[in-house]
Amino acid sequence: MSGSMVLLALLILPLVGALVVAFLRGNERTAKIAALGFSLGELVLAVLAWTAFDPSGPRMQLTSSVDWIPAFGVHFSLGVDGIALVMIALIAILVPIVLGASWEERLPEGRTKAGYFALLLVMQSLMVGVFAATDVLLFYVFFEAVLVPMYFIIGRFGGPRRQYAAVKFFLYSLLGGLIMLASVIGVYVVSADELGQGTFDWATLQATISDAPLSTQIWLFLGFFIAFAIKAPLVPLHTWLPDAGAEAPVGAGVLLVGVLDKIGTFGFLRYCLPLFPLASVELAPVILVLAVAGVLYGSLLAVGQSDMKRFVAYTSVAHFGFIALGIFAFSSQAQSGAVLYMVNHGISTGMLFLVVGMVIARGGSRLIQDYGGMSRVTPVLAGLFLVAGLSSLALPGTNSFVSEFLVLIGSFPREPVYTVLAAIGMILAALYVLWVYQRIMQGPLRGDALTGLAGGPGAAVDPTSESLLTKIKSKVPDLSAREVGVLAPLVVLIVVLGFYPAPVLEVITPSVEATMTEVGLSDPVTGTDSGVGPEATGQEGD
């Protein structure tokens, strides 16, 4: 398969799979097998795309383009740089894992696995389109369209407050998208003034819009930034995430916090910085304040959560603060760490979300206080919960440590105060992860939360009662072979990327350096100031 066809195949295959699965809704087992088969086929295509990509080659590769709306210069253009490629690879890895984890997941009455799996495949296709689009209007179409399957997944297959969470998620994202649409139209108008004919081509806009006056760039930047900040989400635009994450089915929650949110941080790198370099530098101090606020605020709220799924959502708010810090510190080292953080967050938080779902499936409650001492009943689950937690808190030797370390050492020379404040989040991360683990897995066994066999709410099981413990074990099984198989690839990635992240960094770094050098924001190696800004470039503010 030619390189130009790989991305198109990655876009089309999940849609074909969704149609097939939807037609098989009368045979649930066959539908599930078909969905898993198509997702594994997508993983093979992602491997082909990875092997076809040359990190030392052109910025955009595997490109293809056909006219879509010629009257407005709109093309159906696809292509990837290293940043987009690693995100597409992350999607291809997570979707089969999510399908495997959701194999026996309980859905609301009247809902079928075929419909759920079909929507997951549709979402996979649209997320690939978001990262692969090189036409700004096409990107906007995918950016908005990806809301639809997630809205129905949360609204139809989620928890007790699923309708509220789905509407809140949709309205927040739709509002951001409408604001971005104004900027999309704006860049078209500016390009028409400069070139005589408007365009949505990303490369052409980069060469055109980046030379626009500062005031013009700021207004256009804000339209994109607000949409991406909602999607990321950055404080104070984050409030939809805890509700959506808590009410979404576990599998969909993994994709929500593991991939869908990355569209926002990807947008900062692909659109905000290259198209509006002057505005990016001008507004960076404000964004850095929001990033550090997100780290501290998300961490403190995570400490105080009683709902396990909301706990995972708030840890993501804190992690996205680190990613934003790395992006807007304008150091290539920090930005490489931020992109690697995007990948590692998807792996570690995805695994954390899955093990939390496995705990809930056994205990029937999302509340942390309803658990205790589960390690005595489910030691394998407890061990894998600990692995996910240690990766989330960035323990040295795990994947998250490398990315967090790169962000901090890359940001410190440029933004020492913000970096030191953000580093406090590392201490808080150890607090909230280990405390949650201790309350759920250690201490006295609370059998009432698991089986209703002991006393009233919160009652602890007599640790000397082996007969009762045996009875609980018979009703609360440890992880099955399927569940271990689902989590095993994530454990391998956590360890391998913790000790040997070079294969991913080799793909990421050239694209980050290209971004920095093309827009002149910093030296791609040292991260030293290049004097970018309205004063240094002679750009006037009006």
Disulfide bonds with the S-S distance in Angstrom:
none
